[in-house]
Amino acid sequence: MNNITASKKIHSIEDARNLAKKRMPRLMFDFLDGASGDEKLCEINSTALDQIRLEPKVLRNVENRNLKKKFLDIEFDQPFGFSPMGMCNLTWTGADKMLAKESVVNNIPPCVSMASSTSLEDMYELSEGRSWMQLYNFQENFVMELLQRAEQTGYKVAILTVDVPIQFRRAKDNKNGFTVPFKIGPKQMFDFATHPLWSLATLLGGIPKPMNYETSKNGNKFVRSESRGATDWETLKRVRGAWKGKLIIKGVMSPEDALKIKAEGADAIQVSNHGGRQLDSATAAIEALPLIRNALGKEFPLLFDSGIRGGSDIIRALALGADYVMLGRPLMYGIGADGEKGLRKILDIIKDELSTALGLVGLTDINEVTSEIIAKKFIQNMKY
Ligand SMILES: Cc1cc2nc3c(=O)[nH]c(=O)nc-3n(C[C@H](O)[C@H](O)[C@H](O)COP(=O)(O)O)c2cc1C
């Protein structure tokens, strides 16, 4: 495949996924594409979104449409941002930087994973101050160090991800021998040798490292499999106490948890099942969203991710109670297919679909999306 023209072959997210699968070593593609346990939840997330059908409305003059949206008092040009993803540069050398660049072009927030391949300081600069900082409760002294570094750098928003107290088994990663730090044996060498475009680019760009750890003042080391099992409500209290900026709690699927998190002083909640990468038997994230919205009331800020595969999905999530939507794997499929050009193509597809779908449900402003646009018959009969 001539990769110079790969982005020209991207007309859908599925096209990008197929191209990324060809270009990337199996070890790396399965890490980004894979899910936990039987892997069905990743698909169920998108199927459940698909089941929600919208009602077209006609004769409404939808010539001019506005996609600008405020979230946490920040004005963005699109109703979506980039969900945190660790070790992005395994997909393409410089992937984090591409995300930062697109966040500037589109005026949207990129979330810097605790395990990002670029330091939080560099990401903040590259995104011209738009970055949000994501943390897991790995070593708590490191969480506190990163919060301090984020504050000193100028960050205004932090995300605490709470749905990975223990990591669920990922069969493909185990089969492929995906570990961090990496262990490279004959199987992995063969995988790299048969995907020369990726391997050469990665060799030239340098093997990605978890840069927030590499720059740690306390010498903390990233061990992906390390348990975060001791994380509890006291952890949340301590993080809330240490962070003066806006705090988002990510990975919430239960209305009872959501109510408690709100009471603990979080500023927003990200409804998410981690894209089907944690509890494999969980419900589709989109099904949890309206329940959580009902529990919290109309005003509490809610983000949503898991299963978004196009512009209409963003509208569906907004209609079911989200204030803002986050993209995950589709970004990495674009990058994996053709780097910067692939990412731009994915964003163009999503923005085009979003704007068109908005007009076809008879609206001209993304801020007017409510559950009124959902064809009620389908939401009542929703099943996989
Ligand atoms: C390769 C990869 C790495 C991820 N790393 C993180 C991470 O470091 N922190 C985090 O909170 N979520 C992480 N996630 C979860 C995403 O933020 C998001 O919840 C999920 O991808 C949404 O599902 P979708 O990809 O099906 O849209 C990761 C997801 C993927 C695919």
The ligand as an SDF file (V2000), in Angstrom:
LIG
                    3D

 31 33  0  0  0  0  0  0  0  0999 V2000
   -5.7890    3.0350   23.1980 C   0  0  0  0  0  0  0  0  0  0  0  0
   -6.6280    3.5950   24.2910 C   0  0  0  0  0  0  0  0  0  0  0  0
   -6.0180    4.1290   25.4200 C   0  0  0  0  0  0  0  0  0  0  0  0
   -6.7850    4.6720   26.4470 C   0  0  0  0  0  0  0  0  0  0  0  0
   -6.1530    5.2530   27.5160 N   0  0  0  0  0  0  0  0  0  0  0  0
   -6.8930    5.8870   28.4490 C   0  0  0  0  0  0  0  0  0  0  0  0
   -6.2430    6.5910   29.5180 C   0  0  0  0  0  0  0  0  0  0  0  0
   -5.0300    6.6550   29.5920 O   0  0  0  0  0  0  0  0  0  0  0  0
   -7.0490    7.1990   30.4320 N   0  0  0  0  0  0  0  0  0  0  0  0
   -8.4240    7.1530   30.3730 C   0  0  0  0  0  0  0  0  0  0  0  0
   -9.1070    7.7260   31.2320 O   0  0  0  0  0  0  0  0  0  0  0  0
   -9.0490    6.4990   29.3580 N   0  0  0  0  0  0  0  0  0  0  0  0
   -8.3290    5.8740   28.4160 C   0  0  0  0  0  0  0  0  0  0  0  0
   -8.9600    5.2460   27.3650 N   0  0  0  0  0  0  0  0  0  0  0  0
  -10.4390    5.2910   27.2810 C   0  0  0  0  0  0  0  0  0  0  0  0
  -10.9130    6.5040   26.4520 C   0  0  0  0  0  0  0  0  0  0  0  0
  -10.6440    7.7150   27.1120 O   0  0  0  0  0  0  0  0  0  0  0  0
  -12.4240    6.4400   26.1750 C   0  0  0  0  0  0  0  0  0  0  0  0
  -13.1060    6.2950   27.3980 O   0  0  0  0  0  0  0  0  0  0  0  0
  -12.8070    5.3120   25.2150 C   0  0  0  0  0  0  0  0  0  0  0  0
  -11.8440    5.1320   24.2210 O   0  0  0  0  0  0  0  0  0  0  0  0
  -14.1550    5.6260   24.5650 C   0  0  0  0  0  0  0  0  0  0  0  0
  -14.6090    4.5630   23.8060 O   0  0  0  0  0  0  0  0  0  0  0  0
  -14.4860    4.5070   22.1900 P   0  0  0  0  0  0  0  0  0  0  0  0
  -13.0300    4.4170   21.8930 O   0  0  0  0  0  0  0  0  0  0  0  0
  -15.2010    3.2550   21.8340 O   0  0  0  0  0  0  0  0  0  0  0  0
  -15.1260    5.7280   21.6530 O   0  0  0  0  0  0  0  0  0  0  0  0
   -8.2050    4.6710   26.3470 C   0  0  0  0  0  0  0  0  0  0  0  0
   -8.8100    4.1260   25.2050 C   0  0  0  0  0  0  0  0  0  0  0  0
   -8.0470    3.5930   24.2000 C   0  0  0  0  0  0  0  0  0  0  0  0
   -8.7410    3.0600   22.9750 C   0  0  0  0  0  0  0  0  0  0  0  0
  1  2  1  0
  2  3  1  0
  2 30  2  0
  3  4  2  0
  4  5  1  0
  4 28  1  0
  5  6  2  0
  6  7  1  0
  6 13  1  0
  7  8  2  0
  7  9  1  0
  9 10  1  0
 10 11  2  0
 10 12  1  0
 12 13  2  0
 13 14  1  0
 14 15  1  0
 14 28  1  0
 15 16  1  0
 16 17  1  0
 16 18  1  0
 18 19  1  0
 18 20  1  0
 20 21  1  0
 20 22  1  0
 22 23  1  0
 23 24  1  0
 24 25  2  0
 24 26  1  0
 24 27  1  0
 28 29  2  0
 29 30  1  0
 30 31  1  0
M  END
$$$$
